[in-house]
Amino acid sequence: MKQQPDFQKGNGLIPAIVQDSATGSVLMLGYMNQEALDVTHKTGKVTFFSRSKQRLWTKGETSGNYLELDSIQLDCDADTLLVKAKPLGPTCHLGQDTCFGNDNQTTGIQFLSVLQNIIKDRKQNLPADSYTTHLFQSGINKIAQKVGEEAVEVVIEAKEANTDKLKEETADLLFHLLVLLTEREVDLDAVVAVLEQRHRK
């Protein structure tokens, strides 16, 4: 944030709208003071100032359903924060996905970003008996080879006009392509940005 939040407007507090960085769903509304904002940046876990308890509280400190910070944006008047985060479980204390009662589900193309995050986790932790772990341990040449093989399968099924098989092979291609991008530390969002830039030309 280049501009600094104006905490004076709200007597030291500022509203913080929390949005799921993968799905775009609004999860909750809380309030931050300067200390809560600093703790959020320092720990990577979204932290608020509780007006009822008059103290800092980290979302998930009791339930374990933390909000892992992705980014924070300041609005045009510098008096509201948009916090994008990854929820580790239901956000609402009533056990619902959001504090507004709606389900926080990925839809369509959004799932690809969620899937790449799962693949990133596999690369970092390398769980045993995981096919994705096996791919990463095999190296870039093997991963690239799998992308090529799956691309050929997509072409074959397209020519055969087998719609169900075409969908299956396309899913395999997308998965292996995400593994390849992750191996090369390229985010799917960066690829989409290239497409968006081309579209604007």
ZIDA-V221136 format. One record per run of one state. SS is the DSSP state (2 for helix, 1 for strand, 0 for the rest). FROM is the first residue (numbers start at 1). LEN is the number of residues. If there is no record, write none. Layout:
BEGIN
ss:SS from:FROM len:LEN
ss:SS from:FROM len:LEN
END
This chain:
BEGIN
ss:0 from:1 len:6
ss:2 from:7 len:4
ss:0 from:11 len:3
ss:1 from:14 len:7
ss:0 from:21 len:5
ss:1 from:26 len:7
ss:0 from:33 len:1
ss:2 from:34 len:10
ss:0 from:44 len:1
ss:1 from:45 len:1
ss:0 from:46 len:1
ss:1 from:47 len:4
ss:0 from:51 len:4
ss:1 from:55 len:4
ss:0 from:59 len:8
ss:1 from:67 len:8
ss:0 from:75 len:5
ss:1 from:80 len:8
ss:0 from:88 len:22
ss:2 from:110 len:16
ss:0 from:126 len:5
ss:2 from:131 len:8
ss:0 from:139 len:1
ss:2 from:140 len:21
ss:0 from:161 len:2
ss:2 from:163 len:21
ss:0 from:184 len:4
ss:2 from:188 len:13
ss:0 from:201 len:1
END
